[in-house]
């Protein structure tokens, strides 16, 4: 019988104690709570190999899928966050932005394009901001959300990277 060593099953940590390659992470909060800014800070922390929210990050290559703001505003936000954090822009090229505002597809159709775009790019993390633009099905249905999440698991495994996405709580009280 073939024996597996525990060390061969452990994937590298991207965010110490929080996230490993091949895993997924969700950032959730109310509308306009600052989730996109938080994710952009995470992109910078990963690209530069600096702490995020006090957690050490592994120097990484990141694909940021921007589904919400126009390309110029997105780049401007990244530059302003770098400046606000007083972080030198040494590895800014390790943040690749895929602007899809107004071009979003349902996740089941976007997945193939995402895999194709990511192949050979050696991304450690893919950040999708926000997922409500690509959700298929009823987000209140456990079966449909399980199917949605399984697609993320498959992508994480196929690409060997982490997938991080944000979602906002429904509006109102």
BAKE-888039 format. One line per 5 residues: number of its first residue (from 1); their letters; for each residue y, z, x of C-alpha. Coordinates in steps of 0.2 Angstrom, whole numbers, padded with zeros to 4 digits, always signed. Each point is the difference from the previous one (the first is absolute). Layout:
BEGIN
NUM) A) Y,Z,X ~ ...
END
This chain:
BEGIN
1) XXXXX) +0000,+0000,+0000 ~ +0017,-0004,+0006 ~ +0011,+0015,+0002 ~ +0019,+0000,-0003 ~ +0011,+0010,+0012
6) XXXXX) +0014,+0009,-0010 ~ +0013,-0006,+0013 ~ -0004,-0018,-0005 ~ +0004,+0003,-0018 ~ +0017,+0008,+0003
11) XXXXX) +0014,-0013,-0001 ~ +0017,+0003,+0009 ~ +0013,+0011,-0008 ~ +0017,-0009,-0003 ~ +0008,+0016,-0007
16) XXXXX) -0008,+0015,+0008 ~ -0009,+0010,-0013 ~ +0006,-0012,-0014 ~ -0006,-0018,+0001 ~ -0013,-0010,+0010
21) XXXXX) -0003,-0018,+0002 ~ -0010,-0007,-0014 ~ +0006,+0013,-0012 ~ +0013,-0001,-0014 ~ +0015,+0011,-0004
26) XXXXX) +0011,+0001,-0015 ~ +0018,+0005,-0001 ~ +0006,+0004,-0017 ~ +0015,+0007,-0008 ~ +0013,-0003,-0014
31) XXXXX) +0011,-0016,+0000 ~ +0014,+0000,+0013 ~ -0007,+0016,+0009 ~ +0001,-0009,+0017 ~ -0018,-0006,+0001
36) XXXXX) +0005,-0017,+0009 ~ +0010,+0009,+0012 ~ -0014,+0012,+0004 ~ -0012,-0015,+0003 ~ +0013,-0009,+0011
41) XXXXX) +0001,+0016,+0010 ~ -0019,+0000,+0001 ~ +0000,-0018,+0006 ~ +0012,+0005,+0014 ~ -0010,+0015,+0005
46) XXXXX) -0015,-0010,+0001 ~ +0008,-0014,+0009 ~ +0008,+0011,+0013 ~ -0014,+0013,+0001 ~ +0011,+0015,-0005
51) XXXXX) -0002,+0014,-0013 ~ +0002,-0003,-0018 ~ +0004,+0015,-0011 ~ -0005,+0011,+0015 ~ -0017,-0009,+0002
56) XXXXX) -0004,-0009,+0016 ~ -0003,-0019,-0003 ~ -0010,-0012,+0011 ~ +0010,-0015,+0007 ~ -0005,-0014,-0013
61) XXXXX) +0003,-0017,-0006 ~ +0006,+0000,-0019 ~ +0001,-0013,-0014 ~ +0013,+0006,-0013 ~ -0002,-0010,-0016
66) XXXXX) +0017,+0001,-0008 ~ -0001,-0004,-0019 ~ +0016,+0008,-0006 ~ +0016,-0004,+0010 ~ +0007,-0016,+0007
71) XXXXX) -0004,-0004,+0018 ~ +0017,+0003,+0008 ~ +0001,+0017,-0009 ~ -0017,+0004,+0006 ~ +0004,-0004,+0019
76) XXXXX) +0017,+0010,-0002 ~ -0009,+0015,-0007 ~ -0012,+0000,+0015 ~ +0014,-0002,+0012 ~ +0010,+0014,-0008
81) XXXXX) -0015,+0012,+0000 ~ -0003,-0003,+0018 ~ +0018,+0004,+0004 ~ +0000,+0016,-0012 ~ -0016,+0006,+0009
86) XXXXX) +0008,-0004,+0017 ~ -0016,-0009,+0005 ~ +0001,-0014,+0013 ~ -0006,-0016,-0007 ~ -0013,-0003,+0014
91) XXXXX) -0014,-0006,-0011 ~ +0009,-0006,-0015 ~ -0010,-0016,+0002 ~ -0016,+0009,-0005 ~ +0007,+0001,-0018
96) XXXXX) -0003,-0016,-0009 ~ +0008,-0002,-0016 ~ -0007,-0011,-0014 ~ +0013,-0003,-0013 ~ -0007,-0003,-0017
101) XXXXX) +0014,+0005,-0012 ~ -0001,-0012,-0015 ~ -0017,-0007,+0007 ~ -0012,+0014,-0004 ~ -0017,-0004,-0006
106) XXXXX) -0013,+0011,-0008 ~ -0009,+0009,+0014 ~ -0017,-0009,-0004 ~ +0010,-0016,+0005 ~ +0011,+0008,+0014
111) XXXXX) -0015,+0007,+0009 ~ -0007,-0017,+0007 ~ +0018,-0004,+0006 ~ +0001,+0017,+0007 ~ -0016,-0001,+0010
116) XXXXX) +0004,-0017,+0006 ~ +0018,+0005,+0006 ~ -0008,+0015,+0009 ~ -0014,-0008,+0009 ~ +0003,+0000,+0018
121) XXXXX) +0016,+0010,-0001 ~ -0008,+0017,+0005 ~ +0009,+0010,-0013 ~ -0005,+0018,+0000 ~ +0009,+0003,-0017
126) XXXXX) +0005,-0010,-0015 ~ +0014,+0007,-0011 ~ +0002,-0007,-0018 ~ +0016,+0005,-0008 ~ -0001,+0002,-0015
131) XXXXX) -0017,-0002,-0008 ~ +0006,-0001,-0018 ~ +0005,-0018,+0004 ~ -0018,-0005,+0004 ~ -0011,+0012,-0011
136) XXXXX) -0011,-0010,-0012 ~ -0007,+0009,-0015 ~ +0005,+0016,-0009 ~ +0005,+0014,+0013 ~ -0005,+0013,-0013
141) XXXXX) -0018,-0007,+0000 ~ -0012,+0009,+0012 ~ -0011,-0015,+0001 ~ +0014,-0013,+0003 ~ +0008,+0012,+0013
146) XXXXX) -0017,+0002,+0009 ~ -0001,-0018,+0001 ~ +0017,-0002,+0007 ~ -0003,+0014,+0013 ~ -0017,-0008,+0005
151) XXXXX) +0010,-0016,+0005 ~ +0010,+0011,+0012 ~ -0016,+0008,+0007 ~ -0007,-0018,+0003 ~ +0016,-0005,+0009
156) XXXXX) +0000,+0015,+0011 ~ -0018,-0003,+0005 ~ +0003,-0019,+0002 ~ +0015,+0002,+0011 ~ -0004,+0016,+0009
161) XXXXX) +0017,+0007,-0004 ~ +0008,+0013,-0012 ~ +0008,-0006,-0016 ~ +0015,+0011,-0006 ~ +0008,-0003,-0017
166) XXXXX) +0013,+0008,-0011 ~ +0001,+0002,-0018 ~ +0012,+0008,-0011 ~ -0003,+0011,-0015 ~ +0005,-0007,-0017
171) XXX) +0018,+0002,-0004 ~ +0007,+0013,-0013 ~ -0005,+0018,-0002
END
